[in-house]
Amino acid sequence: MAEISALAVKTLRDRTNAPMMECKAALTEAHGDMEKAVEIIRKKIKDATDKRAGRETAEGRVGIFADPAAKAGAIVEMRCESPPVSKNAMFVELVDDIARHVALSNPASVDAMLTQLFVGEQKTVQDRINDAIGLIRENMRVARFKRFIGLVGGYVHHDGTVGVLVKVEGTSAPAQVLRDVAMHITAKNPMAIRREDISADVLAREKEIAKSQIEADPKNKNKPANILEMIIEGKLKAWFAENVLLEQPFVKDDTKTVGDLLKASGLKLVEYARLRVGELS
């Protein structure tokens, strides 16, 4: 058989991303047949994927895609085995690409998504993941995702472990404002968007805690009931400022609240999704 040319090896590498030596070996085994060599490499990748399928995926990262033109966005949590891989450029790109796929293809579930053709490609999402597993030699999987339609924006923390996708209503939504709100949620992890979103049970519990604190303070022993009620309301207001998003002081400028920031831009926050690697949904 004729010697395998360097151009053929490079062509196969461009098509599969496999290491050069594996490409040359596959072409040799296929007697120079490019399509057969592609199948050989894909089989090896699948075998490698199957071997790694049972390995624990405790690490990972969050990826976000927000498209103002399509008015669609998605946030994805993807798992891998080790911290170095969670920062690997190929893995980072894969997570971001999957977020884009979710935003543009609207899969019903993770399982349904895996069988879809990747946006702009002639391979499935699972095939794309398998390619990465074969090259990185580590198990990886999509854990969960959330998709919004409308005016959307987002933020992912620099280490990739936590991110937020937000959806707003308004005439227009400046990307920086949406990023700032998402960044704030990433950092502060509010319990709810508005006071009205807090359950009655939680409010009753917090009021009881405030009441117990006041009763335990000797300075309040002889104060009239209406004054004690005002103190309780003050404590609840402080609790709202810590736990309710629109009442929280904005992390980049604590002279205004997140609600003030949104109002100044003519926006109403509709919903958000905050994903942290490893947290339960």
Backbone as JSON, one array per atom type, in Angstrom:
{
  "sequence": "MAEISALAVKTLRDRTNAPMMECKAALTEAHGDMEKAVEIIRKKIKDATDKRAGRETAEGRVGIFADPAAKAGAIVEMRCESPPVSKNAMFVELVDDIARHVALSNPASVDAMLTQLFVGEQKTVQDRINDAIGLIRENMRVARFKRFIGLVGGYVHHDGTVGVLVKVEGTSAPAQVLRDVAMHITAKNPMAIRREDISADVLAREKEIAKSQIEADPKNKNKPANILEMIIEGKLKAWFAENVLLEQPFVKDDTKTVGDLLKASGLKLVEYARLRVGELS",
  "N": [[0.84, -1.2, 0.0], [0.38, 2.29, -0.66], [2.35, 4.89, 0.87], [1.05, 6.68, 3.68], [0.05, 9.97, 3.31], [1.15, 13.15, 4.63], [-0.71, 15.17, 4.29], [-3.12, 13.78, 4.11], [-3.29, 12.78, 6.69], [-3.49, 15.17, 8.11], [-5.92, 16.11, 7.1], [-7.7, 14.19, 8.1], [-7.35, 14.61, 10.8], [-8.37, 17.22, 11.02], [-11.01, 16.69, 10.57], [-11.77, 15.02, 12.67], [-10.51, 15.75, 15.02], [-8.82, 14.08, 16.35], [-5.69, 12.82, 17.77], [-2.6, 13.18, 15.95], [-1.05, 10.83, 15.55], [-2.95, 8.83, 16.01], [-4.63, 9.34, 13.89], [-3.0, 8.75, 11.72], [-2.59, 6.03, 12.19], [-5.2, 5.08, 11.91], [-5.73, 5.66, 9.22], [-3.85, 4.01, 8.04], [-4.79, 1.5, 8.83], [-7.16, 1.58, 7.45], [-6.3, 1.43, 4.89], [-5.85, 3.82, 3.55], [-8.36, 4.79, 2.96], [-10.41, 7.43, 3.46], [-13.03, 7.83, 4.56], [-13.51, 5.4, 5.8], [-11.48, 5.47, 7.66], [-12.34, 7.57, 9.27], [-14.57, 6.34, 10.45], [-13.29, 4.33, 11.88], [-11.89, 5.8, 13.8], [-14.05, 7.02, 15.1], [-15.26, 4.78, 16.21], [-13.31, 3.98, 18.01], [-13.39, 6.18, 19.71], [-16.0, 5.9, 20.7], [-15.72, 3.47, 22.06], [-13.92, 4.27, 24.02], [-15.51, 6.1, 25.32], [-17.56, 4.45, 26.33], [-16.1, 2.94, 28.18], [-15.53, 4.83, 30.07], [-17.95, 5.6, 31.04], [-19.06, 4.96, 33.54], [-17.66, 6.4, 35.4], [-17.31, 8.74, 38.09], [-18.68, 11.99, 37.93], [-17.94, 14.63, 39.28], [-17.0, 17.18, 39.08], [-17.06, 20.19, 37.03], [-18.64, 22.71, 34.9], [-20.43, 25.79, 34.26], [-22.24, 27.01, 31.51], [-23.3, 29.66, 29.32], [-25.57, 31.02, 26.92], [-26.79, 33.75, 25.2], [-28.92, 35.26, 22.96], [-29.66, 38.18, 21.57], [-30.88, 38.81, 19.12], [-32.32, 36.5, 18.33], [-33.82, 36.37, 20.54], [-33.53, 34.45, 22.59], [-32.25, 32.34, 25.12], [-29.96, 30.32, 27.07], [-28.89, 28.34, 29.85], [-26.48, 26.09, 31.01], [-25.46, 23.26, 32.85], [-22.62, 21.33, 32.94], [-20.96, 18.3, 33.57], [-17.79, 16.91, 34.58], [-14.86, 14.9, 35.29], [-12.58, 15.92, 36.66], [-10.95, 18.85, 38.17], [-8.93, 20.13, 36.46], [-9.86, 19.48, 33.84], [-12.29, 20.79, 33.79], [-11.5, 23.31, 33.26], [-10.31, 23.12, 30.87], [-9.73, 24.16, 27.56], [-11.07, 23.01, 25.38], [-13.2, 21.71, 26.64], [-14.51, 23.88, 27.85], [-15.33, 25.28, 25.56], [-17.06, 23.37, 24.49], [-19.11, 23.26, 26.43], [-20.16, 25.87, 26.25], [-21.0, 25.8, 23.59], [-23.0, 23.87, 23.74], [-24.83, 25.2, 25.34], [-25.58, 27.16, 23.52], [-26.76, 25.53, 21.59], [-28.98, 24.53, 23.02], [-30.41, 26.92, 23.45], [-31.13, 27.62, 20.82], [-32.34, 25.35, 19.74], [-34.23, 24.3, 21.44], [-34.63, 21.82, 23.1], [-36.59, 19.19, 24.67], [-35.7, 17.88, 26.9], [-32.73, 16.73, 28.66], [-32.05, 14.17, 27.71], [-33.47, 14.11, 25.28], [-32.18, 16.16, 23.94], [-29.63, 15.09, 23.5], [-29.92, 13.43, 21.34], [-30.45, 15.09, 19.26], [-29.44, 16.72, 16.18], [-26.48, 18.53, 16.3], [-26.5, 22.06, 16.36], [-25.88, 23.44, 13.26], [-24.19, 21.39, 12.51], [-23.41, 18.05, 11.32], [-23.64, 15.99, 13.08], [-24.74, 14.34, 16.08], [-25.6, 15.78, 19.3], [-24.72, 14.09, 21.32], [-22.73, 12.7, 19.91], [-20.9, 14.76, 19.55], [-20.17, 15.23, 22.2], [-19.06, 12.74, 22.76], [-16.84, 12.82, 21.08], [-15.26, 14.7, 22.41], [-14.84, 13.36, 24.81], [-13.33, 11.22, 23.9], [-10.99, 12.51, 23.15], [-10.15, 14.01, 25.38], [-10.13, 12.1, 27.3], [-11.77, 11.59, 29.52], [-14.69, 11.13, 31.47], [-17.78, 12.79, 30.79], [-20.78, 14.72, 31.06], [-24.02, 16.17, 30.34], [-25.67, 17.81, 32.86], [-27.96, 19.38, 33.5], [-30.24, 21.91, 32.25], [-31.53, 25.21, 31.51], [-33.89, 27.16, 29.75], [-34.78, 30.27, 28.31], [-37.15, 32.41, 26.69], [-37.25, 35.54, 25.15], [-36.27, 38.84, 26.27], [-33.11, 38.42, 27.19], [-30.22, 37.79, 29.24], [-26.95, 37.18, 30.69], [-24.54, 35.84, 33.06], [-21.46, 34.35, 33.92], [-19.49, 33.17, 36.53], [-15.96, 33.74, 36.97], [-14.56, 31.34, 37.41], [-16.21, 29.46, 36.39], [-17.95, 27.9, 37.89], [-20.45, 28.73, 38.72], [-23.38, 30.33, 37.48], [-25.74, 32.69, 36.01], [-28.81, 33.13, 34.35], [-30.92, 35.6, 33.11], [-34.23, 36.92, 32.6], [-36.05, 39.56, 31.23], [-38.61, 42.12, 31.03], [-39.36, 44.77, 28.82], [-38.82, 47.72, 26.77], [-36.32, 47.76, 25.53], [-33.26, 46.06, 26.3], [-30.39, 46.79, 27.79], [-27.33, 45.15, 27.36], [-25.29, 45.25, 29.29], [-26.61, 45.96, 31.64], [-28.23, 43.72, 32.08], [-26.22, 41.83, 32.4], [-25.03, 42.83, 34.72], [-27.1, 42.54, 36.62], [-27.39, 39.76, 36.57], [-24.84, 39.05, 37.45], [-24.94, 40.08, 40.04], [-26.91, 38.4, 41.17], [-25.56, 35.99, 40.97], [-23.55, 36.4, 42.87], [-24.96, 37.03, 45.27], [-27.12, 35.32, 45.6], [-30.13, 35.44, 45.98], [-33.2, 34.77, 47.82], [-35.7, 35.15, 46.7], [-37.41, 36.99, 44.07], [-39.22, 39.09, 44.62], [-40.93, 40.47, 47.52], [-43.48, 39.39, 47.65], [-43.09, 36.9, 46.66], [-42.1, 35.34, 48.65], [-42.84, 32.67, 50.78], [-45.69, 32.27, 52.97], [-45.18, 30.75, 55.23], [-42.41, 30.95, 55.58], [-42.17, 33.72, 56.06], [-43.65, 33.93, 58.42], [-42.05, 32.44, 60.12], [-39.67, 33.99, 60.15], [-40.65, 36.32, 61.29], [-41.31, 35.41, 63.8], [-38.79, 34.75, 64.76], [-37.63, 37.31, 64.85], [-39.3, 38.47, 66.78], [-38.68, 36.89, 69.02], [-35.99, 37.59, 69.4], [-36.26, 40.28, 70.12], [-37.75, 40.11, 72.48], [-35.9, 38.86, 74.07], [-34.08, 40.8, 74.6], [-33.18, 42.89, 77.2], [-33.51, 45.66, 77.12], [-35.87, 46.15, 75.84], [-37.92, 45.57, 77.51], [-39.91, 47.17, 78.86], [-41.15, 48.52, 76.81], [-43.86, 49.82, 74.86], [-46.45, 47.93, 73.1], [-46.91, 48.76, 70.43], [-44.54, 49.99, 69.72], [-42.77, 47.87, 69.91], [-43.76, 46.34, 67.82], [-43.07, 47.95, 65.67], [-40.32, 47.72, 65.79], [-40.04, 45.05, 65.17], [-40.98, 45.09, 62.53], [-38.96, 46.64, 61.41], [-36.79, 44.89, 61.62], [-37.66, 42.86, 59.94], [-37.68, 44.26, 57.53], [-34.95, 44.66, 57.17], [-34.24, 42.01, 56.84], [-35.54, 41.4, 54.44], [-34.04, 43.02, 52.75], [-31.73, 41.61, 52.67], [-32.41, 39.2, 51.51], [-34.33, 39.38, 49.42], [-34.32, 39.92, 46.06], [-34.91, 42.38, 44.54], [-34.76, 44.24, 46.54], [-32.25, 44.12, 47.54], [-29.11, 45.7, 48.17], [-27.28, 46.84, 45.41], [-24.48, 45.06, 44.18], [-22.35, 46.37, 42.92], [-22.73, 48.98, 43.48], [-23.73, 50.09, 46.3], [-25.4, 52.15, 47.01], [-27.75, 52.08, 45.73], [-30.55, 49.95, 45.02], [-31.06, 46.67, 43.52], [-33.54, 46.71, 42.36], [-33.8, 49.47, 41.87], [-31.84, 49.77, 39.91], [-32.89, 48.27, 37.76], [-35.31, 49.62, 37.33], [-34.41, 52.14, 36.49], [-33.61, 51.54, 33.96], [-35.93, 50.96, 32.74], [-36.92, 48.37, 33.02], [-38.39, 45.17, 33.87], [-37.87, 42.51, 35.96], [-38.46, 39.23, 35.08], [-37.92, 36.46, 35.47], [-35.34, 34.21, 36.65], [-32.54, 31.97, 36.31], [-30.37, 30.24, 38.3], [-27.51, 28.43, 38.33], [-25.35, 26.27, 40.0], [-22.45, 24.33, 39.95], [-22.91, 21.03, 40.88], [-24.94, 21.51, 42.69], [-28.26, 20.6, 43.72], [-31.17, 20.55, 41.61]],
  "CA": [[0.0, 0.0, 0.0], [1.14, 3.54, -0.72], [2.57, 5.55, 2.15], [0.02, 7.66, 4.06], [0.62, 11.31, 3.19], [0.93, 14.08, 5.74], [-1.93, 15.91, 3.99], [-4.25, 12.92, 4.46], [-3.33, 12.75, 8.16], [-4.01, 16.47, 8.56], [-7.34, 16.17, 6.75], [-8.43, 13.35, 9.05], [-7.31, 15.3, 12.1], [-9.3, 18.34, 10.94], [-12.38, 16.16, 10.61], [-12.08, 14.26, 13.9], [-9.78, 16.3, 16.18], [-8.03, 13.03, 16.99], [-4.25, 13.04, 17.69], [-2.0, 12.88, 14.64], [-0.63, 9.43, 15.48], [-4.15, 8.01, 15.88], [-5.12, 9.54, 12.52], [-2.14, 7.99, 10.8], [-2.87, 4.61, 12.41], [-6.52, 4.78, 11.35], [-5.59, 5.65, 7.76], [-3.1, 2.8, 7.69], [-5.71, 0.37, 8.98], [-8.2, 1.7, 6.41], [-5.64, 1.4, 3.59], [-5.95, 5.12, 2.91], [-9.76, 5.18, 2.73], [-10.69, 8.48, 4.44], [-14.3, 7.62, 5.25], [-13.35, 4.25, 6.68], [-10.62, 5.92, 8.76], [-13.21, 8.34, 10.17], [-15.37, 5.37, 11.21], [-12.38, 3.65, 12.83], [-11.64, 6.72, 14.92], [-15.3, 7.19, 15.85], [-15.46, 3.56, 16.99], [-12.38, 4.05, 19.15], [-13.91, 7.19, 20.63], [-17.16, 5.31, 21.37], [-15.21, 2.49, 23.01], [-13.35, 5.03, 25.14], [-16.65, 6.69, 26.04], [-18.22, 3.38, 27.07], [-15.24, 2.56, 29.3], [-15.53, 5.9, 31.08], [-19.32, 5.99, 31.35], [-19.4, 4.78, 34.95], [-16.84, 7.21, 36.29], [-17.99, 9.83, 38.77], [-18.5, 13.32, 37.33], [-18.22, 15.54, 40.41], [-16.57, 18.53, 38.71], [-17.76, 20.67, 35.85], [-18.75, 24.14, 34.74], [-21.68, 26.33, 33.76], [-22.11, 27.79, 30.29], [-24.46, 30.49, 28.99], [-25.68, 31.64, 25.61], [-27.93, 34.66, 25.09], [-28.95, 35.83, 21.62], [-30.66, 39.25, 21.52], [-31.59, 38.77, 17.85], [-33.28, 35.4, 18.38], [-34.53, 36.49, 21.82], [-33.49, 33.14, 23.25], [-31.04, 32.13, 25.91], [-29.93, 29.07, 27.83], [-27.81, 28.11, 30.79], [-26.24, 24.65, 31.05], [-24.43, 22.71, 33.75], [-22.03, 20.11, 32.4], [-20.06, 17.68, 34.54], [-16.62, 16.14, 34.17], [-14.28, 14.18, 36.43], [-11.5, 16.58, 37.4], [-10.85, 20.3, 38.03], [-8.21, 20.6, 35.27], [-10.68, 19.35, 32.64], [-13.34, 21.82, 33.83], [-10.9, 24.55, 32.74], [-9.74, 22.79, 29.57], [-10.32, 25.02, 26.52], [-12.01, 22.23, 24.57], [-14.38, 21.48, 27.46], [-15.18, 25.18, 27.98], [-15.99, 25.54, 24.28], [-18.15, 22.41, 24.35], [-20.21, 23.68, 27.3], [-20.77, 27.07, 25.65], [-21.7, 25.4, 22.36], [-24.22, 23.17, 24.12], [-25.77, 26.24, 25.76], [-26.09, 27.75, 22.28], [-27.65, 24.55, 20.98], [-30.22, 24.51, 23.79], [-31.14, 28.16, 23.19], [-31.63, 27.69, 19.45], [-33.04, 24.13, 19.33], [-35.34, 24.06, 22.38], [-34.89, 20.41, 23.42], [-37.54, 18.98, 25.75], [-35.0, 17.33, 28.06], [-31.34, 16.4, 28.36], [-32.02, 12.97, 26.86], [-33.92, 14.48, 23.93], [-31.14, 16.99, 23.34], [-28.48, 14.28, 23.1], [-30.19, 12.78, 20.04], [-30.62, 16.11, 18.21], [-28.26, 17.15, 15.45], [-25.91, 19.75, 16.84], [-26.77, 23.21, 15.5], [-24.85, 23.73, 12.27], [-23.3, 20.25, 12.29], [-24.04, 16.82, 10.86], [-23.48, 14.97, 14.11], [-25.62, 14.6, 17.21], [-24.97, 16.37, 20.49], [-23.98, 13.02, 21.99], [-21.51, 12.46, 19.14], [-19.97, 15.86, 19.86], [-19.65, 14.96, 23.55], [-18.19, 11.56, 22.65], [-15.57, 13.26, 20.48], [-14.48, 15.35, 23.47], [-14.42, 12.31, 25.76], [-12.26, 10.46, 23.27], [-9.76, 13.3, 23.1], [-9.72, 14.42, 26.72], [-9.99, 10.86, 28.07], [-12.44, 11.74, 30.8], [-16.14, 11.1, 31.33], [-18.47, 14.07, 30.91], [-22.21, 14.62, 30.76], [-24.85, 17.34, 30.61], [-26.45, 17.55, 34.07], [-29.25, 20.07, 33.44], [-30.23, 23.19, 31.55], [-32.74, 26.04, 31.58], [-33.99, 27.98, 28.55], [-35.75, 31.36, 28.35], [-37.46, 33.14, 25.46], [-37.53, 36.95, 25.43], [-35.07, 39.65, 26.49], [-32.32, 37.62, 28.11], [-28.8, 38.06, 29.4], [-26.41, 36.3, 31.71], [-23.2, 36.02, 33.61], [-20.83, 33.17, 34.51], [-18.34, 33.51, 37.36], [-14.71, 33.49, 36.23], [-14.11, 29.96, 37.54], [-17.16, 28.61, 35.69], [-18.72, 27.02, 38.77], [-21.8, 29.23, 38.95], [-23.8, 31.33, 36.51], [-27.14, 33.1, 36.09], [-29.49, 33.61, 33.16], [-32.06, 36.41, 33.52], [-35.19, 37.32, 31.58], [-36.71, 40.8, 31.63], [-39.56, 42.75, 30.13], [-39.06, 46.17, 28.59], [-38.68, 48.09, 25.36], [-35.01, 47.25, 25.15], [-32.52, 45.62, 27.48], [-28.94, 46.92, 27.65], [-26.62, 43.91, 27.73], [-24.51, 45.45, 30.51], [-27.53, 45.93, 32.77], [-28.59, 42.32, 32.3], [-25.04, 41.16, 32.94], [-24.84, 43.29, 36.1], [-28.12, 41.9, 37.46], [-27.02, 38.34, 36.67], [-23.65, 38.98, 38.3], [-25.39, 40.29, 41.41], [-27.59, 37.17, 41.62], [-24.5, 35.0, 41.14], [-22.83, 36.66, 44.12], [-25.8, 37.15, 46.47], [-28.05, 34.18, 45.68], [-31.36, 35.82, 46.71], [-34.22, 33.75, 48.04], [-36.83, 35.42, 45.82], [-37.32, 38.26, 43.34], [-40.03, 40.09, 45.31], [-41.48, 40.07, 48.82], [-44.67, 38.56, 47.44], [-42.68, 35.54, 46.29], [-41.72, 34.62, 49.87], [-44.0, 31.93, 51.3], [-46.24, 32.71, 54.25], [-44.51, 29.99, 56.3], [-41.09, 31.54, 55.8], [-42.39, 35.02, 56.68], [-44.08, 33.7, 59.81], [-40.87, 31.99, 60.87], [-38.76, 35.12, 60.35], [-41.28, 37.25, 62.24], [-41.19, 34.79, 65.12], [-37.38, 34.91, 65.15], [-37.45, 38.72, 65.22], [-40.02, 38.67, 68.04], [-37.9, 36.24, 70.08], [-34.8, 38.41, 69.64], [-36.67, 41.5, 70.83], [-38.15, 39.73, 73.84], [-34.71, 38.45, 74.82], [-33.27, 41.99, 74.88], [-33.73, 43.59, 78.38], [-33.84, 47.06, 76.8], [-37.22, 46.23, 75.29], [-38.85, 45.0, 78.5], [-41.01, 48.06, 79.21], [-41.62, 49.28, 75.65], [-45.25, 49.5, 74.48], [-46.62, 46.94, 72.02], [-46.8, 49.36, 69.1], [-43.11, 50.22, 69.48], [-42.17, 46.55, 69.66], [-44.18, 45.95, 66.47], [-42.26, 48.73, 64.73], [-38.97, 47.13, 65.8], [-40.15, 43.8, 64.4], [-41.07, 45.47, 61.12], [-37.63, 47.07, 61.0], [-35.96, 43.69, 61.45], [-38.12, 42.19, 58.72], [-37.22, 45.06, 56.39], [-33.53, 44.33, 57.0], [-34.17, 40.64, 56.32], [-35.92, 41.5, 53.03], [-32.91, 43.62, 52.04], [-30.69, 40.58, 52.54], [-32.88, 37.99, 50.83], [-35.2, 39.65, 48.28], [-33.46, 40.48, 45.02], [-35.16, 43.77, 44.18], [-34.48, 45.09, 47.69], [-30.85, 43.99, 47.9], [-28.19, 46.73, 47.64], [-26.55, 46.36, 44.24], [-23.11, 44.75, 44.58], [-21.37, 47.31, 42.36], [-23.04, 50.33, 43.97], [-24.71, 49.82, 47.35], [-26.28, 53.3, 47.26], [-29.02, 51.79, 45.08], [-30.93, 48.54, 45.03], [-31.21, 46.04, 42.21], [-34.79, 47.25, 41.83], [-33.51, 50.8, 41.33], [-31.08, 49.58, 38.68], [-33.82, 47.82, 36.71], [-36.28, 50.68, 37.08], [-33.74, 53.2, 35.74], [-33.51, 51.09, 32.56], [-37.27, 50.65, 32.26], [-37.03, 46.92, 32.92], [-39.0, 44.37, 34.92], [-37.3, 41.16, 35.98], [-39.52, 38.23, 35.01], [-37.44, 35.24, 36.1], [-33.92, 33.93, 36.46], [-32.08, 30.63, 36.65], [-29.01, 30.25, 38.87], [-26.97, 27.08, 38.42], [-24.02, 26.07, 40.56], [-22.03, 22.96, 39.71], [-23.06, 20.12, 42.0], [-26.17, 21.75, 43.47], [-29.47, 19.94, 43.23], [-32.09, 21.46, 40.93]],
  "C": [[0.87, 1.25, 0.0], [1.26, 4.15, 0.66], [1.49, 6.6, 2.4], [0.64, 9.05, 4.06], [0.3, 12.17, 4.42], [-0.37, 14.87, 5.54], [-3.16, 15.09, 4.38], [-4.41, 12.86, 5.98], [-3.93, 14.05, 8.69], [-5.51, 16.6, 8.26], [-8.18, 15.37, 7.73], [-8.46, 14.0, 10.43], [-8.3, 16.47, 12.13], [-10.75, 17.87, 11.06], [-12.75, 15.54, 11.94], [-11.5, 14.85, 15.18], [-8.95, 15.25, 16.92], [-6.54, 13.36, 16.86], [-3.68, 12.56, 16.36], [-1.64, 11.4, 14.51], [-1.83, 8.51, 15.33], [-4.73, 8.14, 14.46], [-4.3, 8.73, 11.53], [-2.41, 6.5, 10.93], [-4.2, 4.2, 11.79], [-6.46, 4.72, 9.83], [-4.83, 4.42, 7.28], [-4.0, 1.58, 7.74], [-6.77, 0.36, 7.87], [-7.62, 1.68, 5.0], [-5.87, 2.7, 2.81], [-7.36, 5.61, 2.65], [-10.18, 6.17, 3.83], [-11.96, 8.21, 5.24], [-14.21, 6.44, 6.21], [-12.49, 4.63, 7.88], [-11.42, 6.74, 9.78], [-14.02, 7.4, 11.05], [-14.52, 4.64, 12.24], [-12.15, 4.53, 14.05], [-12.9, 6.9, 15.76], [-15.58, 5.96, 16.71], [-14.55, 3.56, 18.22], [-12.86, 5.05, 20.19], [-15.1, 6.62, 21.4], [-16.72, 4.29, 22.4], [-14.64, 3.18, 24.25], [-14.46, 5.63, 25.99], [-17.33, 5.64, 26.91], [-17.42, 2.98, 28.31], [-15.32, 3.57, 30.44], [-16.92, 6.24, 31.6], [-19.67, 5.89, 32.83], [-18.61, 5.64, 35.91], [-17.61, 8.39, 36.87], [-17.66, 11.17, 38.11], [-18.87, 14.36, 38.38], [-17.8, 16.98, 40.12], [-17.36, 19.0, 37.5], [-17.77, 22.18, 35.75], [-20.13, 24.5, 34.17], [-21.39, 27.15, 32.5], [-23.4, 28.52, 29.98], [-24.39, 30.95, 27.54], [-26.92, 32.5, 25.61], [-27.86, 35.37, 23.75], [-30.04, 36.9, 21.55], [-31.49, 39.21, 20.23], [-32.68, 37.69, 17.86], [-34.18, 35.48, 19.61], [-34.66, 35.13, 22.48], [-32.18, 33.02, 24.01], [-31.12, 30.83, 26.68], [-28.73, 29.07, 28.76], [-27.7, 26.61, 31.0], [-25.21, 24.34, 32.13], [-23.93, 21.41, 33.15], [-20.98, 19.61, 33.37], [-18.89, 16.97, 33.86], [-16.01, 15.54, 35.43], [-13.33, 15.01, 37.27], [-11.48, 18.09, 37.19], [-10.07, 20.76, 36.8], [-9.05, 20.53, 33.99], [-11.77, 20.41, 32.62], [-12.83, 23.15, 33.3], [-10.25, 24.34, 31.37], [-10.47, 23.57, 28.47], [-11.35, 24.27, 25.69], [-13.31, 21.99, 25.34], [-15.19, 22.77, 27.61], [-15.96, 25.49, 26.69], [-17.19, 24.63, 24.09], [-19.36, 22.85, 25.19], [-20.93, 24.9, 26.72], [-21.55, 26.73, 24.38], [-23.0, 24.67, 22.68], [-25.27, 24.16, 24.61], [-26.39, 26.91, 24.54], [-27.09, 26.8, 21.62], [-29.0, 24.53, 21.7], [-31.06, 25.74, 23.48], [-31.82, 28.14, 21.82], [-32.48, 26.48, 19.04], [-34.18, 23.71, 20.26], [-35.61, 22.57, 22.64], [-35.81, 20.27, 24.63], [-36.86, 18.51, 27.03], [-33.54, 17.09, 27.67], [-31.27, 15.21, 27.42], [-32.44, 13.28, 25.43], [-32.85, 15.28, 23.21], [-30.01, 16.15, 22.78], [-28.67, 13.64, 21.73], [-30.38, 13.79, 18.91], [-29.31, 16.33, 17.45], [-27.77, 18.47, 16.02], [-26.13, 20.89, 15.85], [-25.59, 23.47, 14.56], [-23.91, 22.58, 11.96], [-24.1, 19.04, 11.84], [-23.76, 15.67, 11.82], [-24.38, 15.33, 15.28], [-24.85, 15.26, 18.36], [-24.16, 15.31, 21.22], [-22.7, 12.69, 21.25], [-20.46, 13.52, 19.45], [-19.35, 15.66, 21.24], [-18.69, 13.78, 23.51], [-16.84, 11.92, 22.05], [-14.67, 13.88, 21.55], [-13.98, 14.33, 24.48], [-13.25, 11.53, 25.19], [-10.94, 11.19, 23.26], [-9.24, 13.66, 24.48], [-9.5, 13.23, 27.64], [-10.59, 10.98, 29.46], [-13.95, 11.76, 30.56], [-16.73, 12.5, 31.51], [-19.92, 13.9, 30.49], [-22.91, 15.95, 31.03], [-25.74, 17.0, 31.81], [-27.85, 18.15, 33.98], [-29.11, 21.35, 32.62], [-31.55, 23.92, 31.8], [-32.72, 26.97, 30.37], [-35.07, 29.02, 28.73], [-35.94, 31.94, 26.95], [-37.82, 34.57, 25.84], [-36.24, 37.75, 25.51], [-34.24, 38.98, 27.58], [-30.86, 38.07, 28.14], [-28.26, 37.18, 30.51], [-25.0, 36.63, 32.12], [-22.73, 34.67, 34.16], [-19.61, 33.63, 35.29], [-17.05, 33.05, 36.67], [-14.22, 32.05, 36.33], [-15.09, 28.96, 36.91], [-18.06, 27.77, 36.57], [-20.15, 27.47, 39.0], [-22.12, 30.3, 37.92], [-25.29, 31.6, 36.63], [-27.62, 33.56, 34.72], [-30.73, 34.38, 33.62], [-32.94, 36.73, 32.31], [-35.93, 38.55, 32.09], [-37.77, 41.19, 30.62], [-39.21, 44.22, 30.01], [-38.95, 46.44, 27.1], [-37.38, 47.58, 24.79], [-34.24, 46.94, 26.42], [-31.03, 45.76, 27.23], [-28.21, 45.69, 28.17], [-25.87, 44.07, 29.05], [-25.4, 45.42, 31.75], [-27.91, 44.5, 33.11], [-27.42, 41.55, 32.89], [-24.83, 41.55, 34.4], [-25.85, 42.63, 37.05], [-27.79, 40.42, 37.66], [-25.8, 38.14, 37.56], [-24.03, 39.14, 39.77], [-26.05, 39.02, 41.96], [-26.57, 36.06, 41.84], [-23.83, 35.16, 42.49], [-23.72, 36.54, 45.35], [-26.83, 36.03, 46.65], [-29.32, 34.5, 46.47], [-32.34, 34.66, 46.83], [-35.38, 33.9, 47.07], [-36.62, 36.75, 45.11], [-38.01, 39.36, 44.12], [-40.51, 39.58, 46.65], [-42.65, 39.1, 48.64], [-44.33, 37.12, 47.1], [-42.26, 34.71, 47.5], [-42.96, 33.94, 50.44], [-44.42, 32.46, 52.67], [-45.54, 32.0, 55.41], [-43.15, 30.59, 56.63], [-41.22, 32.9, 56.49], [-42.78, 34.89, 58.14], [-42.89, 33.27, 60.67], [-39.93, 33.15, 61.16], [-39.34, 36.14, 61.33], [-41.17, 36.71, 63.66], [-39.76, 34.91, 65.65], [-37.12, 36.33, 65.62], [-38.1, 39.01, 66.57], [-39.24, 38.09, 69.21], [-36.65, 37.04, 70.42], [-35.14, 39.66, 70.45], [-37.02, 41.19, 72.28], [-36.96, 39.34, 74.7], [-33.83, 39.64, 75.2], [-33.9, 42.77, 76.05], [-34.14, 45.02, 78.08], [-35.28, 47.22, 76.31], [-38.31, 45.84, 76.28], [-40.08, 45.88, 78.73], [-41.55, 48.88, 78.03], [-43.04, 48.86, 75.29], [-45.31, 48.6, 73.25], [-46.43, 47.54, 70.63], [-45.35, 49.65, 68.72], [-42.41, 48.9, 69.16], [-42.53, 46.06, 68.24], [-43.37, 46.69, 65.41], [-40.84, 48.17, 64.65], [-38.98, 45.83, 65.0], [-40.19, 44.09, 62.91], [-39.72, 45.93, 60.58], [-36.69, 45.9, 60.75], [-36.35, 42.93, 60.19], [-37.66, 42.93, 57.47], [-35.74, 44.78, 56.1], [-33.36, 42.94, 56.41], [-34.53, 40.62, 54.83], [-34.74, 42.04, 52.21], [-31.77, 42.63, 51.84], [-31.11, 39.46, 51.59], [-33.75, 38.2, 49.6], [-34.42, 40.46, 47.24], [-33.67, 41.98, 44.79], [-34.87, 44.75, 45.32], [-33.02, 45.0, 48.15], [-30.04, 45.17, 47.37], [-27.37, 46.12, 46.51], [-25.07, 46.2, 44.57], [-22.07, 45.74, 44.06], [-21.59, 48.75, 42.83], [-24.14, 50.2, 45.04], [-25.55, 51.03, 47.75], [-27.63, 53.12, 46.57], [-29.3, 50.3, 45.14], [-30.95, 47.98, 43.61], [-32.5, 46.52, 41.55], [-34.6, 48.62, 41.21], [-32.79, 50.69, 39.98], [-31.99, 49.21, 37.51], [-34.8, 48.93, 36.33], [-35.67, 51.8, 36.23], [-33.61, 52.84, 34.26], [-34.87, 50.73, 31.98], [-37.52, 49.16, 32.13], [-37.74, 46.3, 34.12], [-38.41, 42.97, 34.84], [-38.42, 40.14, 36.06], [-39.11, 36.96, 35.76], [-35.94, 35.12, 35.89], [-33.64, 32.48, 36.81], [-30.63, 30.74, 37.12], [-28.56, 28.81, 39.04], [-25.57, 27.11, 39.01], [-23.66, 24.6, 40.38], [-22.18, 22.14, 41.0], [-24.3, 20.34, 42.84], [-27.32, 20.99, 42.87], [-30.38, 20.97, 42.58], [-33.16, 21.94, 41.9]]
}
